[in-house]
C-alpha cells in the first residue's frame, strides 16, 4: 500500500507539471474591439537570415555544412579606411530566422500568433488583410542599432499607411530588437549619437538636439529578454570571438559589427571585479583600456592573424590600422548609444511590458586579474590559495536571468554597490517572469499566454 501511495503521488505530480493553458479555448473566440491593431514582431541578434544581394546565396545560417564547419568570415563588414565607417555592403537580411535543421527559433511564436491569436502574416509590399495583421520586421543584425531604428521607422510608417483606420500598432521585440525599439520610441529614425558624443567630449551633461519621439504610434511595447543594460558576454565576443556551434567566429569578424559594441555593459554598470570580489572601476568604452591590456584587435596574436590572412603584408598592416581606428570609434559611439537610452532623455509613456527569464544562472560580471601591471580577464572561475571559495565567486559573477540576460539587465536596474539604492531603472507597467533560457523564450507557453492576453484583451 505504501508503494501504491508513492506511485499515486508521482502520478499526481506529473499531472501538475504537465498542466498548461489551453490557448485555443482562451483566445480563439475572444478579443476586444481594438484587438485588430496591427502587430509588428522584431527579432534579436542573429535572428534574421542573411544573403548575398547579387548571387542570392544564403550566408547566415547557410547550408548545414556551414553551420558545422564555417567560421563565418564572410559576415565581416568591409570598413572604409578613409572614413572609418562600414561601407555599403553586399549582404542583406531577407527573412526572419524561423527554424533551421530542427532548431526552432521564431517559427513557434509566429505559429502561436496565427493559430491562436488569429493573426495573418502580411508584408508592407501588399495591402491590409481582413482581421488581425502580423508584420515581421527583419534587419541586418550586424549593423548599427541606430541605423536599424531608421529602417524600423520607415517600416512602421508603411504598416500604418496600409491601415489608415488605425493610429497605433503593437510591437513585441525580442532581445537586441528591444534596444532598437526603445531608441525608435525616443528618436524615431534620427541619429542623435554624434551630438551626444560631442557633449561627452566637451564635458557637458546633456546633448543639444531636438527629440523626435514616436511612442504615440505604439499602443503596447512588449520587450522579451531585452538586455536593457547590455551583457558582459559582449566583452568576451570582442576579446575572444564568438563560439557558435563547433566553430569560433573570430575577433576580426566581430569587431566589424557595430551592434556588438552596443551590447557592451552599460557605462554605469559594475561589470568587473578583482580576485577578491571587489568592484573595479574599468571603463569598457575607453579604447586605452583595451590597448594597454592587449585585448581584441590589440592582441598580438589577433594582429598577426589579420596581417597573415591579407593578400600582402602592406595591405594587412592597413587593415589592422583601419580595424583599430574603427574599434575606438565604435566604442565611443556605443557609449553614446547607451546614454541616448538613459533617464535624462526619457519620454512620457505609460511604461513598458517587460518579459523574460529569471531562473537560470547568468554571467553578470567578469573577474579581472592584475598580472604584472596588465589586466587579464579570467575565462572561468579559478581556485587557489589566493582565491576565495568557488561558491563565493559564483555569488560575485552570476545572477538570476535567462542564461544570457540577467534579471537586473532585463529590468534596467543599476544598484549602488555600497548603499544598494537603485540608481537606474526603466519605467515598467508590469513585468512577467518565466523559467526559460534566452533562446527558447519565444517558445515558452507562459510568455505566449501573457502576450496573447495583452494583445487581444487590453
C-alpha positions in Angstrom: 0.0 0.0 0.0 2.9 2.3 0.8 4.2 1.8 -2.8 0.8 2.5 -4.2 0.7 5.8 -2.3 4.1 6.7 -3.7 3.1 5.9 -7.3 -0.1 7.9 -6.9 2.0 10.9 -5.6 4.3 10.7 -8.5 1.4 10.4 -10.9 -0.3 13.5 -9.4 3.0 15.4 -9.5 3.4 14.5 -13.2 -0.1 15.7 -13.9 0.6 19.0 -12.1 3.8 19.6 -14.0 2.2 18.8 -17.4 -0.6 21.4 -16.9 -0.5 24.3 -19.3 -3.0 26.8 -20.6 -5.3 25.9 -23.5 -4.5 28.8 -25.8 -7.3 27.8 -28.2 -10.0 28.0 -25.6 -8.6 31.1 -24.0 -8.1 33.3 -27.1 -9.6 32.0 -30.3 -13.2 33.1 -29.5 -12.1 36.3 -27.8 -10.7 39.8 -28.4 -11.8 43.3 -27.7 -12.9 45.9 -30.3 -9.3 47.1 -30.6 -7.7 43.7 -31.0 -7.3 44.2 -34.7 -4.5 46.5 -34.0 -1.6 45.6 -36.4 1.3 43.8 -34.7 5.0 44.1 -35.5 7.4 41.3 -34.4 11.1 42.3 -34.1 13.8 39.6 -33.8 17.0 39.8 -31.8 20.7 39.5 -32.7 21.4 36.8 -35.3 17.7 36.4 -35.7 17.4 37.0 -39.4 18.7 35.2 -42.4 21.4 36.9 -44.5 22.2 36.5 -48.2 24.4 38.0 -50.8 22.5 40.7 -52.7 23.8 39.7 -56.2 24.1 35.9 -56.0 21.3 35.2 -53.6 23.5 32.8 -51.7 22.4 32.4 -48.1 25.4 33.4 -45.8 23.6 33.1 -42.5 22.9 30.5 -41.3 23.7 29.0 -44.7 23.8 25.3 -45.5 24.2 22.6 -42.9 27.9 22.2 -43.6 28.4 25.9 -42.9 26.7 25.5 -39.6 29.1 22.8 -38.6 32.4 23.9 -40.3 32.3 27.6 -41.2 33.8 30.4 -39.0 31.6 32.8 -41.0 34.4 35.2 -42.0 32.1 36.2 -45.0 29.9 38.0 -42.5 32.6 40.6 -41.7 31.7 44.2 -42.7 34.1 46.0 -45.0 35.4 49.1 -43.3 36.2 52.2 -45.3 39.8 53.0 -44.4 39.4 56.7 -45.1 36.1 57.5 -43.3 36.3 54.6 -40.8 32.8 53.6 -41.4 31.0 50.5 -42.6 30.9 50.6 -46.4 27.8 49.9 -48.5 27.6 46.2 -48.0 26.5 43.5 -50.5 24.8 41.4 -47.7 21.2 41.8 -46.8 18.6 40.5 -44.4 15.8 38.8 -46.3 13.7 36.7 -43.8 13.4 36.0 -40.1 15.3 33.0 -38.8 12.2 30.9 -38.2 13.8 27.4 -37.9 16.8 25.5 -39.2 17.6 21.8 -39.3 15.2 21.0 -36.5 16.3 24.1 -34.5 13.2 26.2 -33.7 13.9 30.0 -33.4 10.9 32.2 -34.2 8.6 29.8 -36.0 6.7 28.8 -32.9 5.8 32.3 -31.8 4.6 33.1 -35.3 2.5 29.9 -35.3 1.0 30.8 -31.9 0.1 34.3 -33.1 -1.5 32.9 -36.3 -3.1 29.8 -34.9 -4.5 31.1 -31.5 -4.3 34.8 -31.9 -6.0 34.9 -35.3 -3.2 36.9 -37.0 -2.4 36.7 -40.6 1.2 37.3 -41.8 1.4 40.3 -44.1 4.1 42.4 -45.8 4.4 46.1 -46.3 4.5 45.5 -50.1 0.9 44.5 -50.1 -2.3 45.7 -48.6 -4.2 45.2 -45.4 -5.7 41.8 -44.9 -9.1 41.3 -43.2 -8.8 41.0 -39.4 -5.5 40.9 -37.5 -2.3 41.6 -39.4 1.2 40.4 -38.3 4.2 42.1 -39.8 7.8 40.7 -39.2 10.5 43.4 -39.2 13.8 41.7 -40.1 17.0 43.6 -40.3 20.8 43.1 -40.7 21.7 42.4 -37.0 25.4 43.1 -37.7 24.8 46.8 -38.3 24.4 49.8 -36.0 21.2 49.7 -33.9 20.5 53.4 -34.8 20.7 52.6 -38.5 18.2 49.8 -37.9 16.0 52.1 -35.9 15.8 54.2 -39.0 14.7 51.2 -41.0 12.1 50.4 -38.3 10.8 54.0 -38.6 10.2 53.5 -42.3 8.7 50.1 -41.8 6.2 51.3 -39.2 5.3 54.2 -41.4 4.5 51.7 -44.2 2.5 49.5 -41.9 0.3 52.3 -40.7 -0.2 53.5 -44.2 -1.7 50.1 -45.0 -4.1 50.5 -42.0 -5.4 54.1 -42.2 -8.2 53.1 -39.7 -5.6 52.6 -37.0 -3.5 55.3 -35.4 -1.3 52.9 -33.5 0.2 49.4 -33.7 1.6 46.9 -31.2 5.2 45.8 -31.1 6.8 42.8 -29.5 10.6 42.9 -29.6 13.0 40.0 -28.6 16.5 40.5 -27.3 18.5 43.2 -29.1 15.4 44.1 -31.1 14.1 45.7 -27.9 17.0 48.2 -27.9 16.2 49.2 -31.4 12.5 49.7 -30.4 13.4 51.8 -27.4 15.7 54.1 -29.4 12.9 54.4 -32.1 10.4 55.4 -29.4 12.6 58.3 -28.3 14.2 59.5 -31.5 12.4 57.8 -34.5 15.0 57.5 -37.3 17.2 60.4 -36.2 20.8 59.7 -35.4 21.5 61.7 -32.2 24.7 59.9 -31.2 27.1 62.4 -32.8 25.6 65.2 -30.7 25.8 63.0 -27.5 29.4 62.1 -28.3 30.2 65.8 -28.8 28.6 66.7 -25.4 30.6 63.9 -23.7 33.9 65.2 -25.2 33.0 68.7 -24.2 32.2 67.8 -20.7 28.5 68.8 -21.0 25.8 67.0 -19.1 23.3 67.0 -21.9 23.4 67.0 -25.7 21.8 69.7 -27.7 19.3 68.2 -30.1 15.6 68.0 -30.7 14.0 64.7 -29.8 11.6 63.1 -32.3 9.5 60.7 -30.1 7.4 58.2 -31.9 5.9 56.4 -28.8 2.5 57.8 -29.7 2.4 55.4 -32.6 2.7 52.4 -30.3 -0.2 51.0 -28.2 1.7 48.2 -26.5 5.5 48.0 -26.4 6.4 44.5 -25.2 10.0 43.5 -24.6 11.1 39.9 -24.3 14.6 39.1 -23.0 16.0 42.5 -23.9 19.4 43.3 -22.4 18.4 46.8 -21.2 21.8 47.2 -19.6 23.8 45.2 -22.1 25.7 42.0 -21.4 29.2 41.1 -20.2 29.3 38.4 -22.8 29.8 41.1 -25.4 33.2 41.9 -23.8 34.2 38.3 -24.4 32.9 38.4 -28.0 35.2 41.4 -28.8 38.1 39.9 -26.9 37.9 36.2 -28.0 35.4 36.0 -30.8 32.0 34.2 -30.6 31.7 30.5 -30.1 28.9 29.2 -32.3 28.1 25.5 -32.6 31.5 23.9 -33.1 33.3 26.9 -34.5 34.6 30.3 -33.4 33.6 33.4 -35.3 36.9 35.2 -34.8 37.7 38.6 -33.3 38.5 40.2 -36.6 34.9 39.4 -37.8 33.2 40.5 -34.5 34.9 43.9 -34.4 33.4 44.9 -37.8 29.9 44.6 -36.4 28.7 47.9 -34.7 25.8 46.1 -32.9 28.3 44.0 -30.8 29.7 47.2 -29.3 26.2 48.4 -28.5 25.6 45.3 -26.4 28.6 46.0 -24.1 27.7 46.6 -20.4 26.0 49.9 -19.7 28.5 52.6 -18.7 27.1 52.9 -15.2 27.1 49.1 -14.5 29.7 47.3 -12.5 30.9 44.6 -14.9 34.3 43.7 -13.4 35.6 42.5 -10.1 39.0 41.5 -8.8 40.0 38.2 -7.4 38.5 39.1 -4.0 35.2 40.2 -5.4 35.9 44.0 -5.2 34.3 46.0 -7.9 36.8 47.5 -10.4 36.4 50.9 -12.0 37.2 49.9 -15.6 35.7 51.9 -18.4 34.9 49.3 -21.1 34.3 52.1 -23.6 37.8 53.5 -23.3 40.0 52.2 -26.1 43.1 52.8 -24.0 41.8 50.0 -21.6 41.8 47.6 -24.5 45.1 48.8 -25.9 47.0 48.8 -22.6 45.9 45.3 -21.8 46.3 43.9 -25.4 42.7 42.9 -25.7 40.8 42.3 -29.0 42.5 44.0 -32.1 45.4 44.9 -29.8 46.2 41.3 -29.1 49.5 40.4 -30.8 48.0 37.0 -31.9 45.0 38.6 -33.4 47.2 41.2 -35.2 49.4 38.5 -36.6 46.4 36.6 -37.9 45.0 39.8 -39.6 48.2 40.5 -41.3 48.8 36.9 -42.3 45.4 36.5 -43.8 45.7 39.6 -46.0 47.0 39.4 -49.6 50.2 41.3 -48.7 51.8 42.4 -45.5 51.3 46.0 -46.5 47.5 45.5 -47.1 47.4 43.6 -43.8 49.0 46.5 -41.9 46.5 48.9 -43.4 43.6 46.6 -42.5 44.9 46.3 -38.9 45.2 50.1 -38.5 41.7 50.5 -40.0 40.2 48.0 -37.6 41.9 49.6 -34.6 40.6 53.1 -35.6 37.1 51.6 -36.2 37.3 49.8 -32.9 38.0 53.1 -31.0 35.3 54.9 -32.9 32.7 52.2 -32.2 33.4 52.2 -28.5 32.7 55.9 -28.4 29.5 55.6 -30.4 28.4 52.7 -28.2 28.8 54.8 -25.1 26.6 57.5 -26.8 24.1 54.8 -27.7 23.6 53.8 -24.0 23.5 57.5 -23.0 20.7 58.0 -25.5 18.7 55.4 -23.6 19.4 57.0 -20.2 16.7 58.5 -18.0 17.7 62.1 -19.0 16.4 61.5 -22.5 13.3 59.6 -21.5 9.9 60.4 -22.9 6.4 60.4 -21.5 5.0 56.9 -21.7 2.8 54.7 -19.6 5.5 52.1 -19.0 6.9 49.0 -20.7 5.7 45.5 -20.5 8.9 43.5 -19.7 9.0 39.7 -20.1 12.0 37.4 -19.6 13.6 34.5 -17.7 14.9 34.7 -14.1 15.5 31.0 -13.3 18.9 30.4 -15.0 22.3 31.3 -13.6 23.5 34.1 -15.8 27.0 35.6 -16.1 26.8 39.2 -14.8 30.4 40.1 -14.0 33.9 39.1 -15.0 36.9 38.5 -12.8 39.8 40.7 -14.0 43.2 39.7 -12.6 46.2 42.1 -12.4 49.3 40.2 -13.8 52.4 42.3 -13.8 50.5 45.5 -14.5 48.3 44.0 -17.2 44.6 43.1 -16.7 43.7 39.6 -17.6 40.1 38.6 -17.9 39.7 35.1 -16.5 37.9 32.7 -18.7 36.4 30.7 -15.8 36.2 30.5 -12.1 39.5 29.5 -10.6 40.5 28.3 -7.2 43.9 28.6 -5.5 45.2 29.8 -2.1 44.9 33.4 -3.3 41.2 32.9 -4.3 38.1 32.7 -2.1 35.8 29.7 -2.4 34.2 28.8 -5.7 30.8 29.4 -4.1 31.8 33.0 -3.2 33.0 33.6 -6.8 29.7 32.4 -8.1 27.9 35.0 -6.0 30.0 37.7 -7.5 29.8 36.6 -11.1 26.3 35.1 -11.6 22.8 36.5 -11.1 19.3 35.2 -11.9 18.4 35.5 -15.5 17.8 33.6 -18.7 21.4 32.4 -19.2 22.2 35.4 -21.5 20.5 38.4 -19.9 20.4 38.9 -16.2 17.1 39.9 -14.4 18.7 43.3 -13.5 19.6 44.0 -17.1 16.1 42.9 -18.1 14.6 45.5 -15.8 17.3 48.1 -16.5 18.2 48.2 -12.8 21.5 49.6 -11.6 22.1 49.5 -7.8 24.7 51.3 -5.8 27.2 48.6 -4.6 27.5 50.3 -1.2 24.1 51.7 -0.4 22.2 49.3 -2.6 19.9 52.1 -3.7 18.5 52.0 -7.2 20.4 54.4 -9.5 18.8 53.5 -12.8 15.7 51.7 -13.8 13.1 51.5 -16.6 9.5 52.8 -16.3 7.7 49.5 -16.3 3.9 48.9 -16.4 4.4 45.4 -15.3 6.9 42.5 -15.6 6.3 38.9 -16.4 8.9 36.3 -15.5 9.2 32.8 -16.8 11.6 29.8 -16.2 13.2 29.6 -19.7 16.5 30.2 -21.3 17.1 33.1 -23.7 16.9 31.1 -27.0 13.6 29.4 -26.1 11.8 32.4 -24.6 9.6 32.8 -27.6 8.5 29.2 -27.3 7.5 29.5 -23.6 3.8 28.8 -23.1 3.6 31.3 -20.2 5.0 34.1 -22.4 2.7 33.2 -25.2 -0.3 33.2 -22.8 0.5 36.6 -21.4 1.3 38.0 -24.8 -2.0 37.0 -26.3 -3.9 38.3 -23.3 -2.2 41.8 -23.7 -2.7 41.9 -27.5 -6.3 40.7 -27.5 -7.8 41.9 -24.3 -6.1 45.0 -23.1 
